[in-house]
Amino acid sequence: MIKKKVLKLKHRFSTIFLLFITLSSIFTIFPKNSINLENVILDDGKNSEDEVKEPFVSTIGAAQWWNSSFEYRRLINITNTHELFTNFITSVNFNYKNLVDAGKLNQSLKDIRIVENGLLKRYYIEMDFPVKSNATIWFETDSAPGLENDTYLYYGNNNTGFASSYLMNKNPDGLIWYKFEEIIGGEVVDSMGNYNATVNGPITSADSAVGSSSLLFDGSNDYLAIKDLSFNTPNGLTEFTVSAFFKTSGSGGYSNNWAIFDFDRSEHFNFYVRGDGGLGFSSFANGWDETSNWDPNEDPYQDNNYDDFNTPTNGLNDNAWHFGSALYDGTDKVLYIDDGVEDARNDNAHNGLGIGDTTLRYGIIGDGSEATSEGTPRNNIYYNGLLDEIRFFEEALSPERIEWIAKDFTLLTQLNEEQEKRTTITVIAKDIDGKVIPGLEIFMYNLTGENYLGTTGDLGRVEFPDVKRENYIITANYSIFNGTHTFEEVVFNSSNYNVVYDFSGLGDFHTVYINTSLWSIDFEIEDWNDEPMGFGYVLVYNKTDYTDRIANLTLNKEFGTQTFRWINFSQDAAYSYEIYYDNADYEKQHTLVNRSIVNRTDYLSKKVVTIPTILVNQTNRLVKDLQNYLVQEKVYASGSNESHIGNTKIINTTITLNKMDDSLDWINVYSIDAYNNISINPIYSEIYLTETSDIIELNITELADAYGLLIDILGTNATDVCNGTIDIKYSEAYNQYIKVNMSKLVIKVYDGKGIWSSVYGNVYINVINGTSGAEIITLLTNDEGIAKGQLNSDLGFWYINYNRSSAQVYNFSLTYSGALRAFNVSSSQYTTPPGTYLTEFNYTLTINSTIEFRIQTSIADFQTAFQNKVWDTNKQWGSTFNFSIRFMNTDNGGTNWNPISDPDFVNWEITDLLGDIVYDTGAMSNVGSGYFNYTIDSGNLIGDNQYYFTVNGGKTGYQDPSPTLFLFTVEAKTTTIGVYNTNDLITSLGGNVTQYYGEQLNITVLYRSDSINLEEAIVSYEWQFTDNPITIAESPAGEYSFVINTSIADVGTYQLRINTEKENYSSFQNYRFDVTIINRPTTLNGDESLHLISKTIWVREAYNFIFEYEDIFNAPHVKLTDLDQAYYQWYKISNGSIVGVISDVIDLVEGPNSTHILDFNTAFRDVGDYALFVTVQKNNYDVRTALIDLTVKKRIISWDLTATNLVQSEIRVDQGEIIVIEFTLTDLAESVGQQAITGATVLLRLGS
């Protein structure tokens, strides 16, 4: 928490790096009458009210609220029984009238939004559909098989309009949809509610493609007449799609089985099954010349300007159900058949013209249309067969949409109960000394049963981001483990103070401070040489006689620290503790190295630290600068300084500034961490204008773990030396520092010549108690000849030293190649004379020191080698490869070699030729007499590649052999990989793609062999925003599509790493594909370049400049707020030159309606010319600037004079008569009624 006392204040601007949003409310609970919390806790720390309930899991959606300006939402359950979809169209419907009447929804439905995974989705609204008072919302969704709970319907914001950038302009389910499930009053019902069709002969049939019925046409005189829909606009159909399911056996000429959907082939278009069983799509475009696109089915001598186009696939008249669709996208005509597969495309079918003529035509189903009115006349060429699910769209559908319709894919949606906007609650927990508490379990509950459970982090805070706005009771539980049992206590319960937190208001953020009954003790363990001793643990006991153990704390290995927290029962509370060294390399793994007692009374006597007053005139770093003073002073907690950081942290601090003349400019407070590093950014900052004094109170633990502070103060002092004072006091955490009787002994081993080579192998160093003979540890040399633990290879000999109670004598001996070896020794206590060798050596450890041993053995003669290697060099992929080798050793430099039957290890690994990639590893099989072999399955490798099968071995006491490499070749199938835009699988993107920040990238990976897409492969991708590779689902077969959300990254180029694999095919690992994200375009007051403003005002006139910084990528444009930069600088101009200096950066002020205001204090500016340069920028958006040419001009004053007997300019009076003269001064720059000037000085001069 931050408190401030201001002694002198005019204008100030604060920047506090612990930010709380303006709408938040802050609660802090202190114990009644300032007593300690333990005084209101029962003996066992609990009462019946403390028993907490299990957390309640919401069934109405757990995602964070998408936009806090919307008051309500409803979760949409989406069930997908098919495959992975991207931008699939589905819908929900609900009674909107009830919501409008309740004041929750705008009557125009303008405030409806569909949000999936926090992103707006495209949508379409139709009111009073399918029934009055109901609305249907169609929307796009990305869906994987199964039940999904990531999509919401939001509403309840009267201050917004339709999301026009996401609002579809046409119903995505089309204009007409005849399902043939309903025939009412002789009409087929259009499910879209637009155009029914009059039935003339056809009857329903239970033989259907979709649903329960279809329509049967007898081929003689059956047809449907589409009601009320006609076309007569030349080139009016710029794009459309027709689809249907059909079952027919009709044959004959191409026009013998008309038509599925017909508005006259020679005037507009028709869609039909040809006599050969192919699909036909004929169309007319006004102004199009057919001669350049002649169809062989037509008369070559007749230029009729309509295009007959058909599929190469025929035979669909096999009296089985098939799917067909015809599409015109404004350029190409496309025909699709079963499963939505594109079968034919007519490129640039009408030279880009829309389809249609001026001739009026109505639509016919089951016959050809010549209809100038509903149903007549017709061609009398009747369709023979069944039709189902006829649909007409006023847009060109995507291939995916057509496929989904062909496969009758649907998603089941369910709109759940209404959910009101939630709030975010942040709880900050502190102990009895004000230090924040990590690892505290916070529970919020109310009587409605919706409860929340979380654990505080390192800064003692936990955030509940999605809380129902209700009243809550808050409790805090703390747990501690003693090695066998976990103790748990309620250390805070707001009900004990009759406090219920009210979060029912409209605030989106609330912060609660709670003070618990915990006491924190920081342990810091160092060895005798002041090095952190972190290999161990602390046992804490509830009683001072080392009984009733309540905690077992594992020390931090790097710092030798750990914190104990438990309930504080009184101001003189005390605990006993024991420190154990824990190292599994030692025969005695757990060694007691210290025990003592800690009590609170000692701590309270030294909790608060006051440092000597800092004098500005003695610490000013700018002694040569008479305009400013700069103080930069470090303050450390106890046990820390410039060269060493202890374990004591600063909890609170109070900084008092006095007599900081002429004025303060700023103060920055930085934290100093456990590595003695100063924080990059200040944890607290304040900017002043005229203040000379201030008192700042900070809770440091809320902002950082600080072992010290850097106080950075800049001020202005233009007249005299500043004699200001800086007083700092702070409270410290309780640090229990223990220095244990342990030292490190570095043991180095050399050969007889005083050198060591990594090829020598390892030497055992045996350590026993020199007094009792008890075994202590056996160390093993590393590649540098330094003795280390066999389990903890980072540690050498680190154990009890002489200073504990009595001399600690250790006996050392060396084992190499299975036998004890003689050596000479060099140490601070004893060095063997030349030519003298020992088999054991006693050493008394007192401080950190070093011993060097030289072995009296020709180590270079103890060698190992691999011999007799046999292997398979070349086989097909999937075959087994056999490798065999013999492991031998010698004690005499190679004169005699013997097989090794019991090596430490003989391992193999498979690598690429450079050895950079390891594909597999394992142990060779020991078959006796020194022979080892192994068989691998090449099916686990990539074909058409060479590899090394490398064998390594080792035998303690001998030099390691040189690795043996077996070169072998695996032949396998090859593959290729390509990255494409999901909407264009023809043109590869190559190695990179560019997208605007915040926009979605739809990417498809094609993994191929022999130009065929590989199915059922494992394809994944990763980039810096994924913790692990993400597997890409396959949909459709052989295509692996995924979406990149650029809004989670900043502008820049990012590497995607794509991995592919499939059995029997070569894989790709870390295939690089670059995604470049660029700034979103912006304007400033509508300008995409420098915005120029020229303004002239009167002197003393108040005028503000208002700016709108907008994202213009989509329409409508979005005003940007929360800018990273929004400031201006200015200077005065005289005769075209700068007067004085350019100002410092001055922030703009956020105004209403997402504007930014430049207040130049024009009412106090002198007459003259000014230049102001404005800069605004938001991360990942184009920066924008403005230049203001401002002129402040003199005001225009007029005057009027009246006087006694004034005639023109002369006053005529008799001598002695009183003359009354009155001057009226008027400011013409002011509005009428406010022009009179008062308080002016008028000089009247009388003369003859």
Number of C-alpha atoms within 10 A of each C-alpha: 16 13 10 11 11 11 12 11 13 8 10 11 12 11 13 14 12 11 7 14 11 10 10 17 16 14 15 13 14 16 18 11 6 7 10 20 23 20 13 16 18 9 10 8 16 15 12 6 10 20 11 16 14 13 15 13 12 11 10 18 21 14 16 17 23 17 11 15 15 21 18 21 25 20 23 25 20 23 18 19 14 15 14 20 20 17 14 17 19 18 22 15 20 18 16 22 18 13 15 15 11 10 12 18 23 22 14 13 20 19 20 25 25 26 24 19 14 15 12 17 20 20 27 21 21 14 19 16 17 15 13 11 13 17 20 19 21 21 24 21 23 17 20 18 14 12 14 15 17 19 23 26 19 25 23 24 19 17 10 13 13 14 19 14 14 17 15 15 10 14 18 20 18 18 18 22 23 23 23 25 21 16 17 11 9 13 19 22 22 22 20 17 13 13 19 24 24 21 20 16 14 19 16 18 17 12 17 21 21 15 14 13 20 25 22 25 24 16 21 14 16 21 28 23 25 26 18 13 16 17 19 16 16 19 19 17 21 18 19 19 22 25 27 25 23 26 23 23 19 23 18 11 10 18 18 21 28 29 26 28 26 26 28 28 20 21 26 30 24 28 30 30 30 26 22 20 22 19 29 24 25 21 25 27 28 20 16 21 16 18 13 9 17 18 15 9 10 13 10 11 7 10 12 16 21 27 25 21 22 27 20 10 13 15 14 25 23 14 14 13 18 19 24 29 29 28 25 28 20 20 17 16 26 23 27 23 25 17 16 21 17 18 16 18 18 16 12 15 24 27 15 16 20 25 26 29 22 14 16 18 26 25 30 30 28 32 33 29 32 24 21 17 17 20 24 15 15 18 13 18 19 25 30 24 21 26 30 28 24 21 23 20 20 19 21 20 19 13 14 17 17 26 22 18 19 22 15 13 14 15 18 14 17 15 17 16 13 13 15 17 23 23 24 21 24 19 24 26 29 24 22 17 20 23 26 29 26 18 18 23 18 24 21 24 21 16 10 10 13 17 22 21 19 18 20 21 16 15 20 21 24 23 19 18 17 18 22 20 19 18 16 24 19 24 24 26 19 22 16 17 14 17 12 9 12 11 12 13 17 23 26 28 24 20 15 17 13 9 13 14 17 13 21 13 11 14 17 22 21 22 19 17 17 23 24 31 26 25 22 22 20 17 21 23 29 21 24 22 15 12 16 20 26 21 18 23 25 25 20 26 21 17 16 16 12 17 13 13 19 21 25 20 21 18 25 18 14 11 20 21 26 20 18 17 17 21 20 22 17 12 13 12 15 18 19 20 22 17 23 20 24 18 19 14 19 20 13 13 14 15 15 15 19 17 16 14 16 18 15 18 14 13 18 15 8 12 17 16 15 12 12 10 12 16 15 21 16 12 14 20 15 13 14 9 12 14 15 23 28 21 22 16 13 17 20 21 22 19 14 18 15 10 7 10 21 23 25 26 29 28 26 22 20 18 15 17 21 16 17 24 22 21 21 25 20 19 19 19 20 22 27 23 17 18 12 18 12 17 16 9 12 20 20 21 18 17 17 19 16 18 25 22 21 19 17 17 17 20 20 27 22 24 18 20 19 23 29 26 23 19 20 17 23 22 24 21 18 15 11 10 17 23 13 18 17 22 16 20 18 21 23 24 25 25 22 17 16 18 17 24 20 26 25 22 19 17 20 20 26 22 19 16 11 11 11 19 14 13 16 23 27 27 26 23 24 19 23 20 17 17 12 9 11 13 16 18 20 22 27 23 22 19 13 17 23 19 26 24 22 19 13 12 14 9 17 19 19 19 19 25 25 16 16 15 9 8 15 18 20 22 20 17 20 25 20 20 18 11 10 16 19 19 25 22 19 15 14 9 11 12 14 13 10 7 8 12 16 16 15 17 18 17 18 14 22 21 18 15 14 13 17 18 24 22 24 19 15 13 24 16 17 21 23 25 22 20 15 9 16 13 17 15 14 14 15 15 22 19 14 13 19 14 19 20 19 21 28 21 24 19 18 14 15 14 8 10 16 14 19 20 16 14 15 11 13 19 17 23 18 22 19 15 13 9 13 8 11 13 14 13 14 12 16 22 14 17 12 12 14 19 21 20 19 17 14 16 12 20 17 14 24 25 22 15 16 18 22 20 21 17 24 20 22 21 21 19 19 24 25 21 20 13 13 18 16 18 18 16 19 21 18 20 13 16 21 18 16 17 22 21 17 18 13 11 16 9 11 15 16 11 15 17 17 14 16 19 23 20 14 14 18 15 20 23 26 24 26 17 15 10 10 12 18 21 17 15 21 18 24 21 22 17 18 11 10 9 8 11 14 15 16 21 21 20 16 14 12 18 22 26 23 21 14 13 14 19 14 9 15 17 19 13 15 18 17 19 18 23 20 24 19 17 14 17 23 21 23 19 13 15 16 17 20 16 20 18 22 19 18 21 18 25 21 21 16 13 15 16 13 14 17 14 12 10 13 11 18 20 19 17 16 14 15 11 13 15 20 20 27 25 19 16 15 12 11 13 14 15 16 18 18 11 14 10 14 24 20 21 16 20 17 20 17 10 7 8 9 15 13 9 9 13 12 11 14 15 19 22 14 17 14 8 9 16 18 23 19 21 15 17 12 18 14 11 15 16 16 14 19 20 18 19 17 23 19 24 20 19 14 19 21 17 20 23 21 20 18 17 16 19 20 20 16 14 15 11 13 12 11 9 11 14 14 14 13 15 10 6 8 9 13 10 12 7 6 6 8 9 14 10 13 10 12 12 16 18 16 14 16 14 9 10 6 11 15 16 13 9 5 7 6 8 6 8 5 5 4 2
